[in-house]
Amino acid sequence: MKAAPIGLGVIGCGWAASEIARVGVDLPQLRIVAAMDVDTARAAAFGQQTHAAVHASVEALLADPSVTACYIGLPHALLAPTVEKALAAGKHVLCEKPLALEAAEARRLGTIADAKGLKLCVFYELRRAGTVTLARRLLSEGAIGEPRLIRIRTVIDKKLSYWGPSGALNWRASKAQAGGGVLMMNTVHQLDTLRYITGLEVTRVAGEVDTFTAPGEVEDAVSATLRLSNGALVSLTAAAHSPGALGEETIEIDGMRGRLDLPDPFGEGPVRLYRNGVWETLEVPRPDSHALMLADFLAAVVDGRDVPAGAADAAAALKIVNGIYRSAAEGRTISLAR
């Protein structure tokens, strides 16, 4: 007998949730059944679009018996407490990054989910980007040998409206609500990608952060050096307001026997591979990484598979991000070995 679709409750009906609605239409194993947002007009519009019941509170949505799993897309500081409520209500959870503001909190949520036999997935969708899938395979095959020097660039030209109107800045501009700026908002995706494609952990960080353009409390510029568990070095540059920047969220990996250059995962550029003394240009499919990530979460719920990115992955990324913040604040190198 064909299994009934998973009933998804959406908590937070902003842009990220609209992506869930967009890709969910083509997934027969999913039905969006409930929605909630503190912006009642936005919740109503989302409910009308998806034919979902609209609830006035998180508690009401979690009490809805048609909800099997929850998607949670809220300001960063609200993610962890809302995830904990959903797990306590017996719901599987798909949560936007970074899951929590601290690594220990992310690990704690993972422990709760495991104890209850529930799936907790973090929406690190770059893990399903075509460029990342190819890079992971090439590195596992030893195409460039052991990584030795890696360059990560998160160079963006965000509109100032990203932070909210003058005099009424949104949660992204608040250190308490966001946990950080371009590093926590954007580079964290590439840091997760780095771990995913190399299988290596970051053991030490040294960094500087500053705010040059953004109107809020969070950083818009970062420069950092990371040491990996195999001894490799990582040079990291991040900028939220680099004039004219376009398609510059890239990763370059120098190995013992070659080099691998990954373009912006949402751009159109090819992967470039240098091996045996020759540059190769590798055209790569660009599947819908949001759709693939959502489908893999559903498969984990239905078939008992591992989630594509879990609480331990979120904790590892947070440990790096907060290590860089601590290094900048204290003016010293921070060990992450423990």
N, C-alpha and C positions, 0 to 999 in steps of 0.2 A: 504494500500500500504506500502511495506517495505521501511523504511527510508534509504536515501542514506548514505553511510559511512561518518564519520567525516574526513575531510581532515586535516592531522596534518603536520605542518611545524616544523622542528627540527632546533633549533638554538644552535649550539655547538654540534659537532659530536664526542665527546670523548667516554670513556668507558661507562659512564652512559647512553648516547644516544644509545649505542649498546644494552643495556638491554631493552630499549624501542623497538628497532627494533626486538629483539629476541622474546619478549612476544607479540608484536603487530601482528605478523604473525597469531596467533590463535584467533584474535579478529575480527570477520567479520564486526563489526561496525566501524572499523578504517582503514584508508589508509594513509600511510605516503606519502605525495605528494611533499614536498619541504624540502630542507636542506641548511644550511649555516654554514660555519666555516672559521675563518681567516686563518686556515691552509687549503689551497685550495686542496692539495693532499688528506687530510683526508676527506674533504667534498666530493670530487669526488668519493672516495672509498665508502663512506656511501651512496651516491646517486646511485651508481652502485648496491650496495647490496640491496637497498630498492626500486629501480626503481623510485626514486624521482628526481624532477628537482633540480638542484643545482643553488643557487643564489649567487651573488657576495657580497651582503650586507644584513643587517637586514632589511633595508627599502625596498629593492627589494622583499625579501621574504614576508614581511607584505603586500605588494601591490599585491601579487599573489591571484587572486580571488578564487582559489581552496583551499586556506588555511582557514579553519574554526577555528582551535585552534592551539596553539603553545606549544611545549615542549621546555623549556629553561634550558640548562645545561652548564653554563658558570662559570668562576671564580667568587667567591662570590661578589666582589665589582661591577661586571657588571650585576648581576641578577636584582636588583631593577630598574635601568634605562631601561633595556631591557624589563622587565615586563610592565613598564609604557608605553613604545612605543607600545607594543602589545595590551594593553588594549585600548589605544588611537585609534588604528586601528580597534577596534571592534572584537578582537580575544579573545576567551576563552584561559586561560593559565594554564598549568601544569608546575610548576617551581621546580627545585631542592632546597633542603634546603641550606642555612637558609632563603631564599627569600630576605633578606636585611641584613645589618650589624647592624641596630638599630631597636628596637621595634617600635618606633614611625613611622619609614619609612614603616615597614611591615603593621602597622595599616592603614597608609595613602593609600597604595596600595589596601587594602581591601575595603576602602571607595570608591575608584575610581571604582573598579569592581562592587560593589553593585549599585552605581549610574548609571552604564551603563547596568545593568542587565546581567553581564558576570560572568562566573565561574572562580575563582582563587583558584587553589589547590596547596598545597605544598607537595612534594613527601617524606612524612614521612612513608616509606613503612613498618616499623616495626609494625604499627597499624594493618597490615593484616598478620603478622606472626602468625603461629599456637599457639606458646607459649603465645603470648600476648593476643590473642583472648580468650584463656582458662583462663588466669589470670584475665582478665577483668570480665569474667562471675563469676569466683569463688569469687572475692572480692565483686561483686554486690550481690551475694547470701549470703554474710556474713560468708564464709567458715572459715576464720581465725579471724573474728571480726574486730574491728577498727584498722587500721595500727598504729603502735607506733614507730618502729625503722626500717629504711630501709637502706640497703647497696647496693650502685651502684659501680660496678667495670668496668672500660673500660681499660683493661690491654692488650696491643697489642705489638707485636714485629715487627714493620715496617722495611722494608728494607730502607737503607739510600737513595736509588735511588728514593724513594717516593718524595723527595724534589728536585729532579733534579740533573744533573751532577755537579761535583765540578766546581765552577767558573761560572756556568750558572743555578743557582737555579730557580725553577719554581714558579708560583704564590702562591703555598701552603706555601712557606717559607716566604712570605711577609705579615707583619701585615696589611698593607694598603689594599692589595688585598684579603687576606683570612679572615681578622677580628680576627684571632686567630688560635691556633694550635689544639691539640688533643681535647680540650674542645669544640671548635666551629665545628671541623671537624667530631668528632665521638661521644663524650658524649652527644651532643645535641640531638641525636636520642633517647638515653635512658631517657633524661630529658622529652622529649615529651611523651615517653612511660609511664613514671611515672605519668604524668598528666592524660593520657588517661585511664590507668587501675584503678587509685585510685579516679579520679574526684577531687583531691585536688590541691591547688595552693601553690607555694612557697612564703613565706612571708618575709623571712630573710635569708641572706647568709653571710658566713665568709669563706674566702679561701686564699690559697697561690698557686702560680704558679711558675714554673722555667723551664729553658731550660738546660738540661744536655748533650744531645746527638745530637739533631737535629741541622743542620748547619745554619738554618735561623734565623729569628727574632721572631718566634712564639714559644709558650711554648710546651714542650713535657711531662710535669709532672704537675699534679694538685692534691691538697688535699683540700677538702672543707666540711663544715657542713651546712646543710640547715634546716630551720624550715618550716613545712607545716601548712596549714590553720587549721587543726584539732589539732595542737600542736605536731604532730609527728616530729621526728628527722630523717635526712638523712645524712649518711656518704658517701662521694663520693671520689673515688680514680681513677685517670686516668693516664695512662702512654703510650706513643707512642713507647717507645723502652725498653720494659722489656724483658731481654734476655730469649728466649725460650718460651715466652708466647704463648698459643694456646687455643682458645675457652674460653677466660676469660672476655667476655663482658656479665656480669651477674647482676641480681637484686635479692636480698633477702629481704623479707618483714616479719617482726615480727608483729603479730597482738595480740589483747587482748586474743584470744583463740587459736592461732595456728601460723603457719609459712608457707610461700610459697616461694620456691626457683625456680627462672627462669634461665634456662641455656642459653648459647649463642644461640640467635634465629636462627642462620644459622648453628648451630652444630647439633649433633645427640642425645645429652643427654636428659633425660626425665625431666619433671616438677616434683618437689618433694613437697609434701603437708604434713604438720604435723597437725593433728587435732584429738581430742578425745584421746590424748595420744599415737597415733600411726603414724608412717611415712608411707605415701602412695607414690608409684612411678606411675606417670601418663604418659603413652605414649601418645604423641600428634601428630596429622598429621602435616606435614611440607609442606603446600601448597606454591606455588610460590607467595610470597608477592608482588613482582614487578608486576606480571600479575594482581593480584587482585586489587592493587592500581590503575593501569591504567584503568581497567575495571570499577571501581567505579567512576573515574573521567569522563569517557565517559558517564556513566549512569547519572551523575549529569548534564552534558551538554544536553543530549537527553531528559531526563525526568524531569528536573528541580529540582532534589534532591539536598540536601546539599552535598558539597564536603567532602571527608573523612578526610581531614585536611586542614584548611584554614588559612587566613592571621592572624586571632586572635590567632591561635595555634602557628604560627611562631613567633608572637610578644611575646607570653608568654615564649617560649623557649629562645628567644634572651634576654629577660629581666633577666632571671636567669643567662645565660652565661655571659653577660656583668656586671651583679651584682657581680659575682665572680671575674672577672677581676678588677673591681673597688675596691673591698675589698682588693685584693692582692696589688694593687697600693697604696691604702691609709692606709693600715694596720688597718682596723676597720671593724666591722660588718655593712652590708648594708641592710637597710629596703626596701623591694619591695612591701610593703602594698599598696602604691598608684600607 
